[in-house]
């Protein structure tokens, strides 16, 4: 897309654009104009507020071009309550489409599920202290791009800081793909033996490039023996690709624990790496306002980026994960609260997504 070799050459027809509260239109020579107590052009409008039900246009521009970097930070709790990261919805529309190719609760898009912040240090997604959310997935478009943030929180959200860095004039190939991301949830609603679906209904050619999974264990014992399954092109009953377990898929092993033992209880070890990670583990609720908030079922957040090793499809793709647990007596089917984000690139029109559940249905269990 755009590498150091291009940086070291004189630019030829490609220009950079940047959109934030100081320059919402991204126009040349228009940034940092608002006045503050320090005077005109002195940090006058670094952030915006968004009322309940309102939608903010983060960036809108004509192509061809590439969205190259997103950065946002928002409060994770307001006077109206917690779960802001689940109540704000990030969307992206490419080339005049009426339905989004990206539609994900803001926190989950940045591997921060459960309405809770977690540090992530990976190649395409970084969440830095304290709640600085970055995305470096390149997002090409031919004619037009529009990125929005909708506030479905019950109250106003102030202190929304953002920046969208783009290039325009990029010489895109005729078969260039578009970036897509979709959120789904199975909130204890699957029957035993029924897999959670991360992605379905995709037609075209492209690359599956990543998964984020947020799982709250609703049953006892080990929760992560289920396998990721990739049904590619003509696959029907059985997939072409599968993992050997959920912690294996995320690059870990042996339940992410410091040791396989009973006494003392093993300690889960979180980690974050360029292409895989387990950045979040919690056995207590940190989103409640009361100091007496009781312990909640254990929650786990993990990711896997298929960037050096994409899952390639030429006609269609379907991605699922088994819900299988294990205990001393062997494997068993289970049903947990599983929220996921699928990230992929594809050619052709992007099919309309299933309706995004409302905020009440997205609330962390």
N, C-alpha and C positions, 0 to 999 in steps of 0.2 A: 504493500500500500504506500508507505512513505517511510523511507529509512535514512540512515546517516549519509548515504551516498547522494541523496537528493538535497539534504541540508547543505552539503559541501559544494553544490553547484549553484550557479546563479538561477533564481526562480524564473520559470517560463510559463506565464499565464496563470499560475496558482497563487492565490492570496489567502491570508489568514483572516478570520473573523472571530470575535469573542463577544459573548452575550452574558450580561449580568445586570444587577439592579442599577449599576452606574451607567450602563449602556444597553438598555433592553432591546433596542433595534439593531445593535451590532454595527451601526453605521460608522464609516471612517470619520475620524476627528470629532466624535460625539461622546466620548467617554469622560467620566469625572467632571460633569458640568454642574451638578447640583451643589447648592451652597450648604454649608454647615456653620456652626458658630465660629469656625476658623476662617470662614470666608468662602467665596465662590470656588468651586472645583476642589475643595478640601474635604474629601470623604463625606459628601453630603447625602448619599443614598446607597449605603453598602448592602442593605437588606430590605425586604418587603414583608408585609403581613398579608394573610389570606383568610377571609371570612369563611365561615362554614358554608359549604356548597359552592364556593367560588373556584374558578380554574385560572391558574397563572400560565401564560405562554412563556416558557423558558427561552425558546429560540424559534424563529421562523425565517427561512431563507430559501432562495432559489438556487438551483444547481446548474451543472453537476458539482458535487462536492462530497465531503466526508465529515461527519461529526467525529472528532478525534478524542475528546476528553469531556467528561462530566464531573463536576464537583458540586456537592451540596452539603449543607449542615442545617439541621433544624432542631428545635427543642424536642426531647423525647417525652416530656410531660408538660401539660398546661393546666390552668385552673379548671378547665373542663374535664380533665382526667388524663390517664396514661394512654398508651397504645397509639401515639401520634405516628410512629413509624409504620404502623399498619393502616392508619386512617388516611394518609396521603398516598395518592395513586399516581405513579409515573407512567406516561404514555408517549409513544412516538408514532408518527404517521409519515409514510414515505410516498412521494410522487403523487400527491392528490388523493390518496386512498381515504375513504370515509371511515374505515375501521382501523384500529391501531395494529401495528406489528409488534409493539411493546406495550404490555399492560400488566403492571406488577405493583403491589404495595411497595412504597419507597424503600423501607428497611429491608424487605426480602430481596429486592433487586441487588442490594449491596451486601447480601449474605448476613443481614442483621434481622433475623426473624424474631418472633415472640414479642415484638414491640420493645426490644431490649438491645442496647448497644453491645457490640463485641468487636475487638480489634481483629482486623483481617489484613494480612500482608501477602498478597498473591500477585501474579503477573497482570491480569486484567482488572481486578478489583482490589482496592486498598481502602480500609477504614482505619484512619489514624486517630490518635488522641486529639480532642475528645469528640468523636462523632463526625470527623471530616471524611465524607464518603466520596470516593473517586472511582471512575470507570474509564478504562482505556480500550474497550472493545471498539474497533473502528466501525462506523456506521455509514456506508456509502449511500448516496441517493443521486438520481439522474436529474430530476426536474425540481423537486421541492421537498423540504423537510420541515416538520413541525413537532416540537417537543413541549409537553404540557405537564403540569402538576395540579391535580385536583384535591381540594380539601374536603374530605368526608368526615372529619373530626366534628364532634358536636359543638365545638366552640372555635373561636378565631385562633389562628396560629401565627404568632409574630416571630420575628427573627429567622426568616427564611433567607439564607445566603446561598447563592448559586453562581456557577459559571459554566458556560458551554463553549468549548473551543472547537472551531471548525476550520476547514479549508474549502475554498471554492475554486472552480476552474480545473478540477482534477480530471485527467484523461481516463475516464472509466471505460473498461472493456464492455463490449456488447452483452456479454453473459455475466456481468457483475451481479453478485447476490446482495440481498438486503438482510440486515440484522433484525432478529426477532427474539422476543422473550415473553414467556407466558407463565402465569401463576395458577396453581391448582391445589386443592385441599381435599383430603379424605379424613374427616373429623370423627374417627371411630365408626364410620358409616359402612365400611366394607364387611362383607360376610367372610367367614373363615375360608381361606384359600383364594380370595379375590385380591388381585394386585392393585396397588395404587397406580394411576395413570399420570405420568408427567406430561406426555405429549401425544397427540393423536390428530388425525385429519390433515396432516401436512402432505401436500402434493407438489412435486417439482424436484429439482436437483439441488443438492447443497451439502452442508456439513453441520453435524451436531457438535457444538463446541463446549457445552458445559452444563452442570447441574448443581443446584443448591437444594439441600434437603434440611428441613426443620422438623424434628420428630419429638413429640411428647409421648412418653411411654404410658399407655393406659392399662397395661397388664404387667404382671410381675415377671421377673427373670430377664435374661438377656434379650434385647429387642432387635439386634442387627444382623441376623443370619440370612435375611432376604437378599436376593440377587437382583441387580439391575439387568434389564433385558432390552435389547435393541432389535426391533423388528424392521428390517431394511428391505425396501423394494418388494419382492414377491413373497417374503416371509408371511406365513399364516399362523399355523398352530405353534410353531417353535421359532425362536429368534436366531439370527445369524451370530449375534454377539451377546455375551452375558458376563457378569462378574462372578466372583466366588463368595461374596458376602458384602454387606454394606460398609463395614469398616475397611475391608480390603479395597473396595471401589474408591474410597476416599484416601487411599494411600497408607492407611494404618494397618494394624494387625492385633489379634488377640484382645478384642473389645476395648482398644485404646487405653488399657490399664497398665499400671506400673508393674503388676505381677499377677499371675493366675493363682490366687490363694483365697482362702475363706477367712482366716484370722491372722492379722487384723484385716478389715475389709479393704479390698483393692481401691486404689485411687485413680480415677480417670485423668488422663493427661491430654490437655488440649495442645494443638499446634497449628501453625499457619505457614504454608510453603508456597512456592510460585504456582504450582499446578494442582495442589490438593491440600486439604486441611480439615481440621476438626476444631474450629475456633471457639465453640460455645458449648459449655456444659453447665447446667443449673439444677439444683435440687431444692431451691427456695425461690419464692416469688419476689422479684425486685421491682415490680411495677405497681405495687399497692402503696397507698399513702400511709397505712397504719403500720406501726412497728410490730404489731401482733399478727401480721399476715402469716398464715400457716404455711408449712412446707407444701409444695406442689409436687405432682409427679415429675420425675426427672425429664428434662428437656435437653435435646442435643441438636447442634447445628454443624453441618459438614458440607464441603464442596469438592468438586472435581472438574478441572478445566481440560477439555480435549483439544488443546491448541497444537502441541507437537504431534498429536495422534488423533485427529478428528475422526468421527464416525461418518463416513461418506455414504450418501444415498443419491440415487439417480432418478427415482420415481416417487418415493414416499418413505416416511419413517414413523414409527410408533415406539414410544419409550415407556416402560413400566418398571415398578420395583415390587418385589414380593414382600409380604409382611410375614416373616417367619422368625420365631424365637427359638431359644435353646435353654435347656436346663439339664440337671443331672441325668434325666431319663430320656434325653434326646431332643429332637426338633419338634416344634408345634406351631400350628397356624395361630396368628393373633391379629388384632385390629387396633391400630394406634391412631393418634392424631398426626397425620403426615401432611406438611405443607411443602411445596416444591416450586422451584423456578427452573424452567428449561430454556436454554440459550442456544440459538442456531442461526445459520445463514441459509437462504434459499433463493432460487430463481422463481420467476413467475408471480402471479398474484398471490398474496397472503390470504388464506381463507379466514373468514371471521372466526374469532375465538368464542368458546363457550362464555356465557355471561359471567362477568366477575361477580362473585358473591358480595352482598352488601357488607357494610362495616361490622354489623352485629355478627354475621356469619364468619367474618375474618378474625374476630376477637380471639386472642390467645386463650386456649382452654385452661 
